[in-house]
Amino acid sequence: MIRHGWFRKGGYQMQAMNIYQQITISSVILPNVASYVTSPLPISSIIKKTNSQNLNSLHDGSHPSSKIIALCSERKLNEALQMLRSLDSKVMILHPNVYSMILQLCIELKSTKQGTLVHDHLLRSGVQSNVHLNTKFIVFYAKSGDLEMAKQVFDGMPERTVVSWTALISGYSQHGFSSDALDLFNLMRIAGVKANQFTYASVVRACTCFTCIKHGYQVQACIMKTRFYNDIFVRCALVDMHAKCGCIDDARCLFDGMERRDLVSWNAIIGGYIAHGLIESALGLFRSMLDEGMTPDQFTLASILASCGIIEDLIGAQQLHGLIIQLGLESDKMISGALVHAYAKCKSLESAKRLYNSIADKEKDLITTTALMTGYAQNHGRAHYASAMELFHEIHGQDMKMDDVILSSILSICGSVASLSLGKQVHAHVVKYRPRPDVALGNALVDMYAKSGELRDARRAFDEMPETNVISWSSMIAAYGCHGFAIVEWLKGDGLGLKPWSMGVI
């Protein structure tokens, strides 16, 4: 059972927000609305629907339509497409449901190219499409990220249902085109089409991505006039919107008023509290969730582990680790990365390293590796120099792409031990693979050279930075000051007119 003494108050908001974004809990707080709404029926359901119709060709086992249906039911997409192409030379028109089944399989298998071929074949064959098949094409193109084609199909539909409208609204919302989603929702209302719960959930999600609480309140007012206000999908979307737009009290009020709560709703409110640095409230909700018999998933556990890291609660992280083992989730990629990160933040680097080494090489990713390397850098880098270098060579040997965070951490460690030779190797890697490093990486280069006593190289790295900030200047000024150079003269010589005492140096 999770202990009750986790809480320590403090200003954790910015750190919490960064970690909240790193674990991308936003992708799990609100489920993929299109999968509820617009991803229409699975293959087995479509087969039943198709076979229920009085279509002789679909009941004839020797007919191509029946063979394509059988191949789709066996999830043999390439074979089904091959048979479809074999009909090009024959004067044979297939029922739209056959195309719908193939397209559904393309959606499920994320086969963008094959789905486009199905659409091309449909247009060439002269088959008269119907509203169901057109809606399926909207879903396909939206999920593929081709919103232009999705809109083109939508515009060409002689008739549209609420599902058709929702499919495109959801597509816009999922891909960050919140303004387009809201505009389309308004057009839908003008057209006299009544929204359903999935439409409202998609529109609320668009307001969330837009971080526009004003539009969100307007949509919420519309929802409150309908029977969907207490729908669990809609209510989860509203909780998520208020939490992400900074109205955590409103989010909690909506959550407490829910007639039924599922795991998604718990994740939404817990994630909202973590994003705002309200760690105590987040952990309290987590305990309440467990008390109500709700089993956490990997997203819940990853966010709570992040909270343990923020307040450096090693005991809490260890207890969560035990719960994760009980649930059989220790091999989950997200969980393993969150555990490494939590142990590293709690300064238990041996535990973090042991966990990292237990992960199979093919399962190690950039997030997990970055968590461990950052832990080495932030916890007395000099003491962990050998382990950090071992990890660096492992990353390099596996051809894993290194981001600016890993490279900055390695440079920080090199500066701590004044390892100029390795620092130059890392710099060469930066020049080769990161021609325009961000400010943090540029600062790490300046700091590494300065601590190694190489002022000329530090100044060159400083001058080559496309953008500098106070940390950049502070590092350079401190380097000059430590080595006996006149700081004020240097600043005046650059003609910047900066006051060193305004940067906390003097």
Kinemage of the C-alpha trace (Angstrom):
@kinemage 1
@onewidth
@group {chain A} dominant
@subgroup {mainchain}
@vectorlist {calphas} color= white
{ca met a 1} P 0.000 0.000 0.000
{ca ile a 2} L 1.310 3.481 -0.772
{ca arg a 3} L 2.357 5.317 2.367
{ca his a 4} L 0.616 8.490 3.450
{ca gly a 5} L 3.717 10.477 4.362
{ca trp a 6} L 4.668 11.456 0.843
{ca phe a 7} L 3.782 15.085 1.026
{ca arg a 8} L 6.145 17.968 1.375
{ca lys a 9} L 5.074 21.416 0.303
{ca gly a 10} L 7.204 23.480 -2.033
{ca gly a 11} L 7.348 25.417 -5.258
{ca tyr a 12} L 7.432 22.566 -7.704
{ca gln a 13} L 5.252 24.027 -10.432
{ca met a 14} L 7.833 24.662 -13.182
{ca gln a 15} L 9.610 21.361 -12.613
{ca ala a 16} L 6.296 19.533 -12.527
{ca met a 17} L 5.216 21.119 -15.807
{ca asn a 18} L 8.449 20.074 -17.525
{ca ile a 19} L 8.155 16.471 -16.345
{ca tyr a 20} L 4.455 16.440 -17.168
{ca gln a 21} L 5.323 17.392 -20.731
{ca gln a 22} L 8.169 14.868 -20.917
{ca ile a 23} L 5.950 11.916 -20.081
{ca thr a 24} L 3.406 13.313 -22.566
{ca ile a 25} L 0.516 12.479 -20.380
{ca ser a 26} L -1.609 14.747 -22.522
{ca ser a 27} L -1.747 11.955 -25.076
{ca val a 28} L -3.457 9.650 -22.615
{ca ile a 29} L -5.607 11.980 -20.571
{ca leu a 30} L -8.178 12.255 -23.319
{ca pro a 31} L -8.561 9.076 -25.362
{ca asn a 32} L -8.394 9.151 -29.116
{ca val a 33} L -11.929 10.322 -29.783
{ca ala a 34} L -11.776 9.143 -33.376
{ca ser a 35} L -11.259 5.610 -32.201
{ca tyr a 36} L -14.639 5.814 -30.433
{ca val a 37} L -16.477 7.656 -33.080
{ca thr a 38} L -15.160 7.534 -36.441
{ca ser a 39} L -13.054 4.466 -36.541
{ca pro a 40} L -15.962 2.692 -37.472
{ca leu a 41} L -16.676 -0.931 -37.015
{ca pro a 42} L -13.962 -3.542 -36.719
{ca ile a 43} L -13.584 -6.063 -39.533
{ca ser a 44} L -15.707 -8.732 -37.855
{ca ser a 45} L -18.606 -6.283 -37.399
{ca ile a 46} L -18.445 -5.153 -41.001
{ca ile a 47} L -18.477 -8.760 -42.178
{ca lys a 48} L -21.658 -9.386 -40.204
{ca lys a 49} L -23.225 -6.222 -41.578
{ca thr a 50} L -22.211 -7.104 -45.125
{ca asn a 51} L -23.380 -10.701 -44.914
{ca ser a 52} L -26.693 -9.617 -43.483
{ca gln a 53} L -27.544 -7.863 -46.697
{ca asn a 54} L -29.228 -9.622 -49.559
{ca leu a 55} L -26.198 -9.515 -51.824
{ca asn a 56} L -25.751 -12.722 -53.790
{ca ser a 57} L -22.224 -11.899 -54.815
{ca leu a 58} L -21.125 -11.646 -51.222
{ca his a 59} L -22.645 -15.019 -50.371
{ca asp a 60} L -21.110 -16.754 -53.364
{ca gly a 61} L -17.848 -18.261 -52.110
{ca ser a 62} L -16.346 -18.240 -55.594
{ca his a 63} L -17.057 -14.563 -56.210
{ca pro a 64} L -14.096 -12.144 -55.806
{ca ser a 65} L -16.070 -10.146 -53.245
{ca ser a 66} L -16.359 -13.175 -50.970
{ca lys a 67} L -12.677 -13.971 -51.392
{ca ile a 68} L -11.702 -10.392 -50.515
{ca ile a 69} L -13.955 -10.540 -47.450
{ca ala a 70} L -12.251 -13.760 -46.343
{ca leu a 71} L -8.796 -12.272 -46.819
{ca cys a 72} L -9.748 -9.191 -44.816
{ca ser a 73} L -11.093 -11.319 -41.990
{ca glu a 74} L -7.695 -13.049 -41.917
{ca arg a 75} L -5.995 -9.609 -41.973
{ca lys a 76} L -4.198 -10.439 -45.224
{ca leu a 77} L -4.154 -6.930 -46.640
{ca asn a 78} L -1.651 -7.407 -49.468
{ca glu a 79} L -3.463 -10.477 -50.771
{ca ala a 80} L -6.799 -8.636 -50.661
{ca leu a 81} L -5.300 -5.704 -52.585
{ca gln a 82} L -3.756 -8.066 -55.109
{ca met a 83} L -7.151 -9.593 -55.787
{ca leu a 84} L -8.674 -6.127 -56.026
{ca arg a 85} L -6.090 -5.108 -58.637
{ca ser a 86} L -6.732 -8.305 -60.588
{ca leu a 87} L -10.256 -7.039 -61.245
{ca asp a 88} L -9.033 -3.957 -63.139
{ca ser a 89} L -9.251 -5.723 -66.480
{ca lys a 90} L -12.711 -7.119 -65.758
{ca val a 91} L -16.048 -5.354 -65.959
{ca met a 92} L -17.009 -6.000 -62.384
{ca ile a 93} L -18.377 -3.543 -59.853
{ca leu a 94} L -17.925 -4.456 -56.212
{ca his a 95} L -20.255 -3.452 -53.434
{ca pro a 96} L -19.044 -0.388 -51.418
{ca asn a 97} L -18.926 -2.543 -48.280
{ca val a 98} L -16.062 -4.539 -49.799
{ca tyr a 99} L -14.024 -1.358 -50.178
{ca ser a 100} L -15.051 -0.354 -46.670
{ca met a 101} L -13.663 -3.588 -45.256
{ca ile a 102} L -10.321 -3.227 -47.025
{ca leu a 103} L -10.055 0.387 -45.947
{ca gln a 104} L -10.841 -0.496 -42.335
{ca leu a 105} L -7.978 -2.974 -42.404
{ca cys a 106} L -5.698 -0.267 -43.800
{ca ile a 107} L -6.707 1.971 -40.895
{ca glu a 108} L -6.069 -0.741 -38.328
{ca leu a 109} L -2.680 -1.627 -39.840
{ca lys a 110} L -1.771 2.037 -40.447
{ca ser a 111} L -1.138 1.248 -44.098
{ca thr a 112} L -1.313 4.678 -45.686
{ca lys a 113} L -0.032 3.758 -49.139
{ca gln a 114} L -2.386 0.802 -49.480
{ca gly a 115} L -5.382 2.880 -48.392
{ca thr a 116} L -4.590 5.449 -51.066
{ca leu a 117} L -4.508 2.647 -53.646
{ca val a 118} L -7.956 1.526 -52.511
{ca his a 119} L -9.286 5.039 -53.053
{ca asp a 120} L -7.700 5.233 -56.514
{ca his a 121} L -9.226 1.886 -57.472
{ca leu a 122} L -12.651 3.008 -56.266
{ca leu a 123} L -12.499 6.177 -58.379
{ca arg a 124} L -11.374 4.244 -61.481
{ca ser a 125} L -13.980 1.517 -61.126
{ca gly a 126} L -16.922 3.887 -61.100
{ca val a 127} L -18.405 2.382 -57.949
{ca gln a 128} L -21.056 4.627 -56.441
{ca ser a 129} L -19.796 5.377 -52.955
{ca asn a 130} L -22.109 5.886 -49.999
{ca val a 131} L -22.035 8.023 -46.876
{ca his a 132} L -20.557 5.231 -44.764
{ca leu a 133} L -17.648 4.608 -47.137
{ca asn a 134} L -16.966 8.316 -47.628
{ca thr a 135} L -16.863 8.767 -43.867
{ca lys a 136} L -14.422 5.877 -43.652
{ca phe a 137} L -12.164 7.658 -46.146
{ca ile a 138} L -12.293 10.806 -44.003
{ca val a 139} L -11.204 8.736 -40.999
{ca phe a 140} L -8.431 7.104 -43.021
{ca tyr a 141} L -6.983 10.354 -44.344
{ca ala a 142} L -7.333 12.095 -40.981
{ca lys a 143} L -5.472 9.317 -39.197
{ca ser a 144} L -2.815 9.421 -41.920
{ca gly a 145} L -2.356 13.142 -41.350
{ca asp a 146} L -3.574 14.092 -44.837
{ca leu a 147} L -6.244 16.529 -43.711
{ca glu a 148} L -6.390 18.171 -47.117
{ca met a 149} L -7.607 14.931 -48.689
{ca ala a 150} L -9.951 14.327 -45.755
{ca lys a 151} L -11.483 17.771 -46.369
{ca gln a 152} L -11.689 17.071 -50.105
{ca val a 153} L -13.658 13.872 -49.495
{ca phe a 154} L -15.878 15.690 -47.005
{ca asp a 155} L -16.600 18.542 -49.428
{ca gly a 156} L -17.523 16.079 -52.162
{ca met a 157} L -20.120 14.216 -50.101
{ca pro a 158} L -23.679 14.750 -51.355
{ca glu a 159} L -24.958 13.893 -47.879
{ca arg a 160} L -23.278 13.905 -44.481
{ca thr a 161} L -24.155 12.443 -41.113
{ca val a 162} L -23.065 13.554 -37.675
{ca val a 163} L -20.382 10.857 -37.899
{ca ser a 164} L -19.007 12.451 -41.073
{ca trp a 165} L -18.775 15.869 -39.426
{ca thr a 166} L -17.262 14.397 -36.268
{ca ala a 167} L -14.655 12.470 -38.242
{ca leu a 168} L -13.210 15.633 -39.758
{ca ile a 169} L -13.549 17.684 -36.556
{ca ser a 170} L -11.704 14.950 -34.674
{ca gly a 171} L -9.004 14.848 -37.350
{ca tyr a 172} L -8.410 18.587 -37.074
{ca ser a 173} L -8.345 18.389 -33.288
{ca gln a 174} L -5.900 15.481 -33.143
{ca his a 175} L -3.411 17.168 -35.456
{ca gly a 176} L -3.457 20.520 -33.695
{ca phe a 177} L -5.668 22.445 -36.125
{ca ser a 178} L -7.889 23.636 -33.318
{ca ser a 179} L -9.180 26.733 -35.105
{ca asp a 180} L -10.289 24.639 -38.094
{ca ala a 181} L -12.018 22.182 -35.769
{ca leu a 182} L -13.955 24.976 -34.065
{ca asp a 183} L -14.882 26.597 -37.378
{ca leu a 184} L -16.164 23.275 -38.712
{ca phe a 185} L -18.170 22.742 -35.526
{ca asn a 186} L -19.861 26.117 -36.059
{ca leu a 187} L -20.653 25.207 -39.684
{ca met a 188} L -22.112 21.945 -38.476
{ca arg a 189} L -24.447 23.773 -36.106
{ca ile a 190} L -25.452 26.215 -38.854
{ca ala a 191} L -26.247 23.221 -41.090
{ca gly a 192} L -28.666 22.005 -38.421
{ca val a 193} L -26.767 18.804 -37.620
{ca lys a 194} L -27.003 17.868 -33.946
{ca ala a 195} L -23.734 16.916 -32.299
{ca asn a 196} L -23.274 13.705 -30.322
{ca gln a 197} L -21.028 12.978 -27.355
{ca phe a 198} L -18.039 12.228 -29.578
{ca thr a 199} L -18.444 15.495 -31.461
{ca tyr a 200} L -18.461 17.444 -28.210
{ca ala a 201} L -15.455 15.546 -26.855
{ca ser a 202} L -13.496 16.359 -30.030
{ca val a 203} L -14.450 20.044 -29.901
{ca val a 204} L -13.500 20.299 -26.226
{ca arg a 205} L -10.202 18.699 -27.052
{ca ala a 206} L -9.650 21.350 -29.726
{ca cys a 207} L -10.228 24.049 -27.098
{ca thr a 208} L -7.716 22.265 -24.864
{ca cys a 209} L -5.028 22.255 -27.548
{ca phe a 210} L -5.889 25.877 -28.288
{ca thr a 211} L -5.542 26.608 -24.541
{ca cys a 212} L -8.470 28.923 -25.067
{ca ile a 213} L -10.721 28.674 -22.047
{ca lys a 214} L -13.055 31.334 -23.504
{ca his a 215} L -14.056 29.064 -26.391
{ca gly a 216} L -14.112 26.166 -23.956
{ca tyr a 217} L -16.684 27.867 -21.759
{ca gln a 218} L -18.860 28.534 -24.815
{ca val a 219} L -18.716 24.895 -25.883
{ca gln a 220} L -19.377 23.787 -22.314
{ca ala a 221} L -22.467 26.005 -22.230
{ca cys a 222} L -23.742 24.253 -25.375
{ca ile a 223} L -23.074 20.846 -23.834
{ca met a 224} L -24.906 21.694 -20.610
{ca lys a 225} L -28.093 22.137 -22.630
{ca thr a 226} L -27.867 18.565 -23.919
{ca arg a 227} L -28.128 15.106 -22.455
{ca phe a 228} L -24.396 14.580 -23.021
{ca tyr a 229} L -23.171 16.738 -20.145
{ca asn a 230} L -22.814 13.705 -17.878
{ca asp a 231} L -21.421 11.468 -20.597
{ca ile a 232} L -18.110 10.073 -19.373
{ca phe a 233} L -16.198 10.908 -22.583
{ca val a 234} L -17.434 14.484 -22.596
{ca arg a 235} L -16.861 14.985 -18.874
{ca cys a 236} L -13.297 13.615 -19.118
{ca ala a 237} L -12.614 16.034 -21.966
{ca leu a 238} L -13.952 18.941 -19.894
{ca val a 239} L -11.845 17.963 -16.872
{ca asp a 240} L -8.763 17.794 -19.072
{ca met a 241} L -9.523 21.148 -20.717
{ca his a 242} L -9.964 23.017 -17.438
{ca ala a 243} L -6.849 21.427 -15.946
{ca lys a 244} L -4.667 22.297 -18.935
{ca cys a 245} L -6.051 25.824 -19.214
{ca gly a 246} L -5.110 26.589 -15.619
{ca cys a 247} L -8.554 26.236 -14.027
{ca ile a 248} L -7.677 23.317 -11.759
{ca asp a 249} L -10.456 24.115 -9.243
{ca asp a 250} L -13.057 23.954 -12.010
{ca ala a 251} L -11.518 20.706 -13.216
{ca arg a 252} L -11.805 19.245 -9.729
{ca cys a 253} L -15.412 20.387 -9.435
{ca leu a 254} L -16.270 18.653 -12.710
{ca phe a 255} L -14.411 15.531 -11.620
{ca asp a 256} L -16.163 15.367 -8.246
{ca gly a 257} L -19.522 15.755 -9.996
{ca met a 258} L -19.018 12.756 -12.275
{ca glu a 259} L -21.600 10.018 -11.806
{ca arg a 260} L -19.084 7.417 -12.925
{ca arg a 261} L -15.308 7.696 -13.140
{ca asp a 262} L -13.021 5.582 -15.250
{ca leu a 263} L -9.242 5.410 -15.312
{ca val a 264} L -9.026 8.102 -17.971
{ca ser a 265} L -10.828 10.594 -15.740
{ca trp a 266} L -8.528 9.794 -12.814
{ca asn a 267} L -5.483 10.232 -15.035
{ca ala a 268} L -6.845 13.557 -16.258
{ca ile a 269} L -7.265 15.135 -12.827
{ca ile a 270} L -4.060 13.641 -11.377
{ca gly a 271} L -2.096 14.839 -14.402
{ca gly a 272} L -3.642 18.285 -14.067
{ca tyr a 273} L -2.524 18.641 -10.467
{ca ile a 274} L 1.004 17.501 -11.339
{ca ala a 275} L 1.185 19.999 -14.194
{ca his a 276} L 0.422 22.799 -11.752
{ca gly a 277} L 2.945 21.633 -9.166
{ca leu a 278} L 0.261 20.528 -6.716
{ca ile a 279} L 2.060 17.322 -5.860
{ca glu a 280} L 0.322 16.823 -2.521
{ca ser a 281} L -3.122 16.919 -4.124
{ca ala a 282} L -2.027 14.616 -6.953
{ca leu a 283} L -0.695 12.003 -4.548
{ca gly a 284} L -3.808 12.304 -2.395
{ca leu a 285} L -5.973 11.604 -5.436
{ca phe a 286} L -3.804 8.643 -6.315
{ca arg a 287} L -4.410 7.151 -2.865
{ca ser a 288} L -8.147 7.786 -3.244
{ca met a 289} L -8.077 6.037 -6.598
{ca leu a 290} L -6.464 2.981 -5.038
{ca asp a 291} L -8.932 3.056 -2.136
{ca glu a 292} L -11.817 2.950 -4.630
{ca gly a 293} L -10.383 -0.228 -6.111
{ca met a 294} L -9.225 1.352 -9.368
{ca thr a 295} L -6.123 -0.284 -10.819
{ca pro a 296} L -3.597 2.244 -12.175
{ca asp a 297} L -2.179 1.853 -15.661
{ca gln a 298} L 1.249 2.767 -16.998
{ca phe a 299} L 0.237 6.390 -17.539
{ca thr a 300} L -0.965 6.824 -13.958
{ca leu a 301} L 2.166 5.209 -12.568
{ca ala a 302} L 4.509 7.186 -14.815
{ca ser a 303} L 2.996 10.476 -13.652
{ca ile a 304} L 3.115 9.488 -9.969
{ca leu a 305} L 6.729 8.355 -10.338
{ca ala a 306} L 7.479 11.767 -11.807
{ca ser a 307} L 5.941 13.297 -8.687
{ca cys a 308} L 8.237 11.204 -6.485
{ca gly a 309} L 11.182 12.498 -8.486
{ca ile a 310} L 10.073 16.106 -8.074
{ca ile a 311} L 9.952 15.887 -4.271
{ca glu a 312} L 12.899 13.436 -4.173
{ca asp a 313} L 10.872 10.843 -2.282
{ca leu a 314} L 12.950 7.691 -2.602
{ca ile a 315} L 10.741 5.613 -0.302
{ca gly a 316} L 7.663 6.512 -2.309
{ca ala a 317} L 9.441 5.559 -5.550
{ca gln a 318} L 10.479 2.223 -4.036
{ca gln a 319} L 6.933 1.484 -2.895
{ca leu a 320} L 5.609 2.320 -6.331
{ca his a 321} L 8.249 0.032 -7.803
{ca gly a 322} L 6.850 -2.781 -5.648
{ca leu a 323} L 3.323 -2.033 -6.861
{ca ile a 324} L 4.538 -2.045 -10.463
{ca ile a 325} L 6.061 -5.499 -9.974
{ca gln a 326} L 2.792 -6.746 -8.447
{ca leu a 327} L 0.894 -5.460 -11.491
{ca gly a 328} L 3.383 -7.076 -13.872
{ca leu a 329} L 4.218 -3.768 -15.562
{ca glu a 330} L 7.959 -3.650 -14.866
{ca ser a 331} L 8.779 -4.485 -18.488
{ca asp a 332} L 6.613 -1.681 -19.885
{ca lys a 333} L 8.773 0.786 -21.786
{ca met a 334} L 7.144 3.884 -20.316
{ca ile a 335} L 7.277 2.498 -16.771
{ca ser a 336} L 10.937 1.468 -16.968
{ca gly a 337} L 11.897 4.933 -18.198
{ca ala a 338} L 9.858 6.605 -15.444
{ca leu a 339} L 11.489 4.389 -12.802
{ca val a 340} L 14.983 5.229 -14.002
{ca his a 341} L 14.080 8.914 -13.995
{ca ala a 342} L 12.544 8.748 -10.492
{ca tyr a 343} L 15.525 6.934 -8.978
{ca ala a 344} L 17.954 9.322 -10.659
{ca lys a 345} L 16.042 12.373 -9.356
{ca cys a 346} L 16.004 10.804 -5.883
{ca lys a 347} L 19.823 10.476 -6.091
{ca ser a 348} L 19.674 6.671 -6.000
{ca leu a 349} L 21.886 6.309 -9.054
{ca glu a 350} L 22.896 2.724 -8.346
{ca ser a 351} L 19.238 1.692 -8.467
{ca ala a 352} L 18.741 3.759 -11.633
{ca lys a 353} L 21.770 2.139 -13.266
{ca arg a 354} L 20.695 -1.367 -12.217
{ca leu a 355} L 17.259 -0.795 -13.731
{ca tyr a 356} L 18.748 0.627 -16.913
{ca asn a 357} L 21.074 -2.353 -17.318
{ca ser a 358} L 18.133 -4.747 -16.870
{ca ile a 359} L 16.444 -3.301 -19.950
{ca ala a 360} L 17.198 -5.138 -23.185
{ca asp a 361} L 19.393 -3.126 -25.560
{ca lys a 362} L 16.693 -3.003 -28.237
{ca glu a 363} L 14.230 -1.617 -25.673
{ca lys a 364} L 16.467 1.211 -24.454
{ca asp a 365} L 15.300 4.532 -25.804
{ca leu a 366} L 16.396 8.140 -25.706
{ca ile a 367} L 14.116 9.084 -22.798
{ca thr a 368} L 15.462 6.369 -20.476
{ca thr a 369} L 19.064 7.027 -21.457
{ca thr a 370} L 18.660 10.774 -21.005
{ca ala a 371} L 17.161 10.239 -17.541
{ca leu a 372} L 20.214 8.268 -16.390
{ca met a 373} L 22.776 10.585 -17.980
{ca thr a 374} L 21.053 13.650 -16.531
{ca gly a 375} L 21.095 11.947 -13.140
{ca tyr a 376} L 24.866 11.496 -13.382
{ca ala a 377} L 25.327 15.138 -14.323
{ca gln a 378} L 23.082 16.545 -11.605
{ca asn a 379} L 24.425 14.404 -8.770
{ca his a 380} L 28.096 15.253 -8.397
{ca gly a 381} L 29.220 14.485 -11.937
{ca arg a 382} L 32.820 14.002 -10.823
{ca ala a 383} L 31.852 10.985 -8.686
{ca his a 384} L 30.011 9.343 -11.567
{ca tyr a 385} L 32.436 10.191 -14.349
{ca ala a 386} L 33.352 6.567 -15.161
{ca ser a 387} L 29.710 5.431 -15.275
{ca ala a 388} L 28.734 8.412 -17.421
{ca met a 389} L 31.521 7.742 -19.912
{ca glu a 390} L 30.578 4.065 -20.048
{ca leu a 391} L 27.005 5.078 -20.838
{ca phe a 392} L 28.194 7.587 -23.454
{ca his a 393} L 30.234 4.937 -25.285
{ca glu a 394} L 27.297 2.517 -25.087
{ca ile a 395} L 24.996 5.088 -26.688
{ca his a 396} L 27.564 5.825 -29.375
{ca gly a 397} L 28.123 2.120 -30.055
{ca gln a 398} L 24.396 1.508 -30.523
{ca asp a 399} L 24.081 4.438 -32.950
{ca met a 400} L 21.398 5.906 -30.714
{ca lys a 401} L 20.587 9.467 -31.650
{ca met a 402} L 21.785 11.827 -28.914
{ca asp a 403} L 19.747 14.932 -28.233
{ca asp a 404} L 20.849 18.254 -26.755
{ca val a 405} L 19.971 17.183 -23.207
{ca ile a 406} L 22.287 14.157 -23.252
{ca leu a 407} L 25.109 16.126 -24.870
{ca ser a 408} L 24.709 18.980 -22.362
{ca ser a 409} L 24.836 16.486 -19.481
{ca ile a 410} L 28.012 14.868 -20.813
{ca leu a 411} L 29.664 18.262 -21.268
{ca ser a 412} L 28.672 19.214 -17.729
{ca ile a 413} L 30.383 16.094 -16.407
{ca cys a 414} L 33.460 16.784 -18.546
{ca gly a 415} L 33.611 20.274 -17.045
{ca ser a 416} L 33.352 18.883 -13.521
{ca val a 417} L 36.433 16.690 -13.992
{ca ala a 418} L 38.195 19.033 -16.432
{ca ser a 419} L 38.280 16.290 -19.060
{ca leu a 420} L 39.207 18.442 -22.035
{ca ser a 421} L 39.979 15.589 -24.459
{ca leu a 422} L 36.573 13.956 -24.066
{ca gly a 423} L 34.883 17.363 -24.102
{ca lys a 424} L 36.453 18.070 -27.475
{ca gln a 425} L 35.199 14.723 -28.780
{ca val a 426} L 31.694 15.644 -27.702
{ca his a 427} L 32.121 19.070 -29.300
{ca ala a 428} L 33.125 17.368 -32.570
{ca his a 429} L 29.950 15.276 -32.338
{ca val a 430} L 27.936 18.468 -31.801
{ca val a 431} L 29.509 20.137 -34.841
{ca lys a 432} L 28.791 17.092 -36.993
{ca tyr a 433} L 25.254 16.263 -35.913
{ca arg a 434} L 23.923 19.439 -34.267
{ca pro a 435} L 25.109 22.329 -36.464
{ca arg a 436} L 22.732 24.737 -34.725
{ca pro a 437} L 22.686 23.697 -31.057
{ca asp a 438} L 20.176 25.237 -28.710
{ca val a 439} L 21.129 27.769 -26.030
{ca ala a 440} L 21.488 25.141 -23.285
{ca leu a 441} L 23.931 23.070 -25.323
{ca gly a 442} L 25.916 26.175 -26.295
{ca asn a 443} L 26.092 27.165 -22.627
{ca ala a 444} L 27.362 23.691 -21.728
{ca leu a 445} L 30.156 24.016 -24.298
{ca val a 446} L 31.188 27.427 -22.959
{ca asp a 447} L 31.110 26.158 -19.381
{ca met a 448} L 33.109 23.010 -20.206
{ca tyr a 449} L 35.927 24.955 -21.908
{ca ala a 450} L 35.923 27.605 -19.186
{ca lys a 451} L 36.245 25.059 -16.375
{ca ser a 452} L 39.012 23.313 -18.304
{ca gly a 453} L 40.953 26.594 -18.474
{ca glu a 454} L 40.597 26.959 -22.248
{ca leu a 455} L 39.374 30.554 -22.368
{ca arg a 456} L 40.066 31.001 -26.067
{ca asp a 457} L 37.945 27.971 -26.958
{ca ala a 458} L 35.278 29.081 -24.481
{ca arg a 459} L 35.135 32.503 -26.121
{ca arg a 460} L 34.991 30.944 -29.592
{ca ala a 461} L 32.086 28.701 -28.529
{ca phe a 462} L 30.396 31.760 -27.013
{ca asp a 463} L 30.841 33.839 -30.172
{ca glu a 464} L 29.468 31.036 -32.362
{ca met a 465} L 26.232 30.754 -30.389
{ca pro a 466} L 23.308 31.963 -32.536
{ca glu a 467} L 21.533 33.032 -29.363
{ca thr a 468} L 22.748 33.771 -25.824
{ca asn a 469} L 21.089 34.329 -22.472
{ca val a 470} L 22.065 35.388 -18.969
{ca ile a 471} L 23.572 31.958 -18.247
{ca ser a 472} L 25.802 32.254 -21.325
{ca trp a 473} L 27.118 35.642 -20.207
{ca ser a 474} L 27.461 34.577 -16.592
{ca ser a 475} L 29.540 31.530 -17.582
{ca met a 476} L 31.825 33.597 -19.784
{ca ile a 477} L 32.208 36.400 -17.249
{ca ala a 478} L 32.918 33.944 -14.430
{ca ala a 479} L 35.567 32.277 -16.582
{ca tyr a 480} L 37.322 35.587 -17.250
{ca gly a 481} L 37.080 36.569 -13.600
{ca cys a 482} L 38.508 33.265 -12.322
{ca his a 483} L 41.519 33.631 -14.594
{ca gly a 484} L 42.331 37.222 -13.673
{ca phe a 485} L 40.914 39.075 -16.658
{ca ala a 486} L 39.255 42.449 -16.268
{ca ile a 487} L 35.548 41.765 -16.655
{ca val a 488} L 34.350 45.337 -16.994
{ca glu a 489} L 36.897 46.125 -19.698
{ca trp a 490} L 35.828 43.024 -21.642
{ca leu a 491} L 32.188 44.050 -21.507
{ca lys a 492} L 33.000 47.622 -22.501
{ca gly a 493} L 35.285 46.386 -25.265
{ca asp a 494} L 32.399 44.452 -26.785
{ca gly a 495} L 30.403 47.676 -26.832
{ca leu a 496} L 27.461 46.012 -25.123
{ca gly a 497} L 27.199 48.394 -22.203
{ca leu a 498} L 26.132 45.537 -19.917
{ca lys a 499} L 26.401 45.855 -16.171
{ca pro a 500} L 28.022 42.729 -14.701
{ca trp a 501} L 26.351 43.233 -11.329
{ca ser a 502} L 22.972 42.960 -13.049
{ca met a 503} L 23.868 39.364 -13.885
{ca gly a 504} L 24.679 38.297 -10.378
{ca val a 505} L 28.418 38.061 -11.006
{ca ile a 506} L 29.438 40.899 -8.700
